[in-house]
Amino acid sequence: MASGVKAIRGMNDILPDESYLWEYFEQTVRQWLTAYGYRNIRTPIVEQTDLFIRSIGEVTDIVEKEMYTFIDHLNGDSLTLRPEGTASCARAVIEHNLLYAGPQRLYYAGPMFRHERPQKGRYRQFHQVGVEALGYAGPDIDAELIVMCVRLWELLGISDLRLEISTLGNTESRALYRSRLLKYFERHRDNLDEDSLRRLYTNPLRILDSKNPGMQQIIENAPKLIDDLDSESCSHFESLQRILREQGINYDINLRLVRGLDYYNRTVFEWVTDKLGAQGTVCAGGRYDGLVEQVGGKSTPACGFAMGVERLLSLMQECGKKIQQSVPDIYIVYQGDEQVMDYAWKCAEFLRDEGFDVILHCGGGGFKSQMKKADSSGAVYALIIGNDEFEAQEVTIKPLRELIEQVSLKLSSVTEIINKKDLY
């Protein structure tokens, strides 16, 4: 291949030898979400840039440094490849008036885009599954989202995940906390790094997200949001914890958990692991009661989460999850004139109608070379058709994974014989 023909850095191909893992994951996730009553919603990968600025927050790493934004030369609109899915979901709910029918349990899956430095578990095109529950105000739906995750980890064979939860309170308590936090950081202004100084007067809560080792002691000694919580948020948080305890779910309260997006309030949570190095968060979310109104809808309580598919697939493998790659049931090899070929095609379609996965050899070649391809395909059986089989309107079936002799029989008998796995 020409050296100049390459994928964009941080945007990776998923090849057939690994796509079966994705297919297994996607099938498991669809069944899991259906079991909880969540319905699929599919939104465009491109939205108006203003949607993300209004929802995510102007003073965030995503908006400031990571979004793929461009001007549509046809009409001059500023457009952005979606960096996350919640804002698009909220926009679609508002535009199509979905809440008119009552609260909605929704989910989406697909690629997201952020201009980050590519590394394992962090890519410029990455994939997420997002779950959103709109129109539910109580802590019960917060708890349901967490309980759902526990079931999914079991289905995927994932262990060693740690749940961290916290609460951000309501708008008023966050404003009070912001004021105290600002005064605290102002007293330590000389020790703040460049990013923290930039955020000091626009969004000081973002400073708590800093990963700079030199900032950690300052952050550790900062005022705690829980000290300024309103009584309703405290009650909401306590009810959430009670449900989690009743369901036997272990958790840690992390008072520094503020999440990277501005639309969160009250409950926030993350599922983290130590098995993936620096990219330890595999699923995160919380409550965002003000977002729908913020992007143009009516005031609507809502909460949700998103999980990184690439990270979860890596974690499945780290945890030793074994997934059998699918192989065809039958590989048909044939040689002869056009009548033989037509008969081979007829056999292939008959067997597919009977529910078998069948590869019909293409490209010619002798029986020996075709049998090599049949074996390398992973098929359980080879079906051999030549002039003799055509004349007798039979097929010869040869097991490829067992030391059993081949046998000739009528095509109509193949289904029964294979299902019994007994050629004699």
QUIURHU-V492054 format. One record per run of one state. SS is the DSSP state (a for helix, b for strand, c for the rest). FROM is the first residue (numbers start at 0). LEN is the number of residues. If there is no record, write none. Layout:
ss=SS from=FROM len=LEN
ss=SS from=FROM len=LEN
This chain:
ss=c from=0 len=15
ss=a from=15 len=20
ss=c from=35 len=3
ss=b from=38 len=2
ss=c from=40 len=5
ss=b from=45 len=3
ss=a from=48 len=8
ss=c from=56 len=4
ss=a from=60 len=6
ss=c from=66 len=2
ss=b from=68 len=3
ss=c from=71 len=6
ss=b from=77 len=4
ss=c from=81 len=4
ss=a from=85 len=10
ss=c from=95 len=2
ss=a from=97 len=4
ss=c from=101 len=2
ss=b from=103 len=10
ss=c from=113 len=5
ss=b from=118 len=1
ss=c from=119 len=2
ss=b from=121 len=1
ss=c from=122 len=2
ss=b from=124 len=10
ss=c from=134 len=4
ss=a from=138 len=18
ss=c from=156 len=5
ss=b from=161 len=6
ss=c from=167 len=3
ss=a from=170 len=17
ss=c from=187 len=1
ss=a from=188 len=3
ss=c from=191 len=2
ss=a from=193 len=6
ss=c from=199 len=4
ss=a from=203 len=6
ss=c from=209 len=3
ss=a from=212 len=8
ss=c from=220 len=4
ss=a from=224 len=4
ss=c from=228 len=2
ss=a from=230 len=16
ss=c from=246 len=5
ss=b from=251 len=2
ss=c from=253 len=11
ss=b from=264 len=8
ss=c from=272 len=8
ss=b from=280 len=7
ss=c from=287 len=3
ss=a from=290 len=4
ss=c from=294 len=7
ss=b from=301 len=7
ss=a from=308 len=10
ss=c from=318 len=11
ss=b from=329 len=5
ss=c from=334 len=3
ss=a from=337 len=16
ss=c from=353 len=4
ss=b from=357 len=3
ss=c from=360 len=6
ss=a from=366 len=10
ss=c from=376 len=4
ss=b from=380 len=5
ss=c from=385 len=1
ss=a from=386 len=6
ss=c from=392 len=1
ss=b from=393 len=6
ss=c from=399 len=7
ss=b from=406 len=4
ss=a from=410 len=10
ss=c from=420 len=4
